[in-house]
Amino acid sequence: MTKWFHSGRRRDLCALLYEHGELRAQSAKSRLESHYDERIDPGSFYGTLSALVESGHLHRRTEGIADVYALTEAGETALLDHYAWLGDRIEGDDAGRGDAGGDGSERGPERGDPDLKD
């Protein structure tokens, strides 16, 4: 995963834009605040938008007095790659989890147990 995507807010913002196609900045900010159930500092939020535009993951256009944002192809690719990676971590496969028999007798490490395979 590239460095631009290390921030949860960046990922969540990209997910909103993937869902809606494009959003005005204030609408995106309001939706994230509603999801997080807390206020987001405007300077920090607009810094996030600017960083994503500068890295080529968002496109910005002006509509009247508002800026409207949408994912670029690179942004969509990065988001979908991360989604696939996350899905593999959460769902896993039966062989990787050690529960192929379904009876729990061959269970792998529990969540939070150290992974000693390295």
C-alpha positions as CSV (number, residue, x, y, z in Angstrom):
1,M,0.0,0.0,0.0
2,T,1.3,3.4,-0.9
3,K,2.0,6.0,1.8
4,W,-0.8,8.2,0.7
5,F,-3.4,5.6,1.9
6,H,-2.0,5.2,5.5
7,S,-4.6,7.6,6.9
8,G,-8.0,6.1,7.8
9,R,-9.6,9.4,6.9
10,R,-8.1,9.3,3.4
11,R,-9.4,5.7,2.9
12,D,-12.9,6.7,4.2
13,L,-13.1,9.8,2.0
14,C,-12.2,7.7,-1.0
15,A,-14.8,5.1,-0.1
16,L,-17.5,7.9,0.1
17,L,-16.4,9.2,-3.3
18,Y,-16.5,5.7,-4.7
19,E,-20.1,5.3,-3.4
20,H,-21.4,8.7,-4.6
21,G,-19.3,9.3,-7.7
22,E,-18.5,12.9,-6.7
23,L,-19.2,15.1,-3.7
24,R,-18.8,18.7,-2.8
25,A,-16.2,19.2,-0.1
26,Q,-18.7,20.2,2.6
27,S,-21.0,17.3,1.9
28,A,-18.1,14.9,2.1
29,K,-16.9,16.5,5.4
30,S,-20.5,16.3,6.8
31,R,-20.8,12.6,5.9
32,L,-17.5,11.7,7.5
33,E,-18.4,13.7,10.7
34,S,-21.7,11.8,10.8
35,H,-19.9,8.5,10.4
36,Y,-17.2,9.3,13.0
37,D,-19.8,11.0,15.3
38,E,-17.4,13.9,15.9
39,R,-16.3,17.2,14.3
40,I,-13.4,17.2,11.9
41,D,-11.1,20.2,12.0
42,P,-11.7,22.1,8.6
43,G,-8.0,22.7,8.1
44,S,-7.2,19.1,8.6
45,F,-10.0,18.0,6.3
46,Y,-9.1,20.3,3.5
47,G,-5.4,19.3,3.9
48,T,-6.5,15.7,3.4
49,L,-8.4,16.7,0.2
50,S,-5.4,18.6,-1.1
51,A,-3.0,15.8,-0.4
52,L,-5.2,13.3,-2.3
53,V,-5.5,15.7,-5.3
54,E,-1.7,16.3,-5.3
55,S,-1.0,12.6,-5.2
56,G,-3.3,12.1,-8.2
57,H,-6.0,10.1,-6.4
58,L,-8.7,12.7,-6.5
59,H,-9.9,15.1,-9.2
60,R,-11.1,18.6,-8.1
61,R,-13.3,20.8,-10.2
62,T,-15.1,24.0,-9.3
63,E,-18.9,24.3,-9.5
64,G,-20.0,27.8,-8.7
65,I,-18.3,28.6,-5.4
66,A,-17.9,25.0,-4.3
67,D,-15.1,22.5,-5.1
68,V,-16.4,19.1,-6.2
69,Y,-14.2,16.0,-5.8
70,A,-14.2,12.6,-7.5
71,L,-11.8,9.6,-7.5
72,T,-9.3,9.3,-10.3
73,E,-8.6,6.0,-11.9
74,A,-5.5,5.7,-9.7
75,G,-7.6,6.5,-6.6
76,E,-10.2,3.9,-7.5
77,T,-7.5,1.3,-8.2
78,A,-5.8,2.0,-4.8
79,L,-9.2,1.8,-3.0
80,L,-10.2,-1.5,-4.6
81,D,-6.7,-3.0,-4.0
82,H,-7.0,-2.1,-0.3
83,Y,-10.5,-3.4,-0.1
84,A,-9.3,-6.8,-1.5
85,W,-6.4,-6.8,0.9
86,L,-8.7,-6.0,3.8
87,G,-11.2,-8.7,2.8
88,D,-8.4,-11.3,2.7
89,R,-7.4,-10.3,6.3
90,I,-11.0,-10.5,7.6
91,E,-12.5,-13.4,5.7
92,G,-9.3,-15.4,5.1
93,D,-9.8,-18.9,3.8
94,D,-10.6,-22.1,5.6
95,A,-7.2,-23.6,5.0
96,G,-5.4,-20.5,6.3
97,R,-7.6,-20.4,9.4
98,G,-7.0,-24.0,10.3
99,D,-10.7,-24.8,10.6
100,A,-11.2,-27.0,7.5
101,G,-13.0,-29.6,9.4
102,G,-15.6,-27.2,10.8
103,D,-15.5,-28.7,14.3
104,G,-12.9,-26.4,15.7
105,S,-10.4,-29.2,16.3
106,E,-7.8,-27.7,13.9
107,R,-8.1,-24.1,14.9
108,G,-5.3,-21.7,14.1
109,P,-4.2,-18.8,16.4
110,E,-7.0,-16.8,17.9
111,R,-7.3,-13.1,17.1
112,G,-4.7,-11.2,19.0
113,D,-2.4,-14.2,19.4
114,P,1.1,-13.5,18.1
115,D,1.9,-14.7,14.6
116,L,5.2,-16.6,15.0
117,K,5.5,-17.7,11.3
118,D,8.0,-14.9,10.5
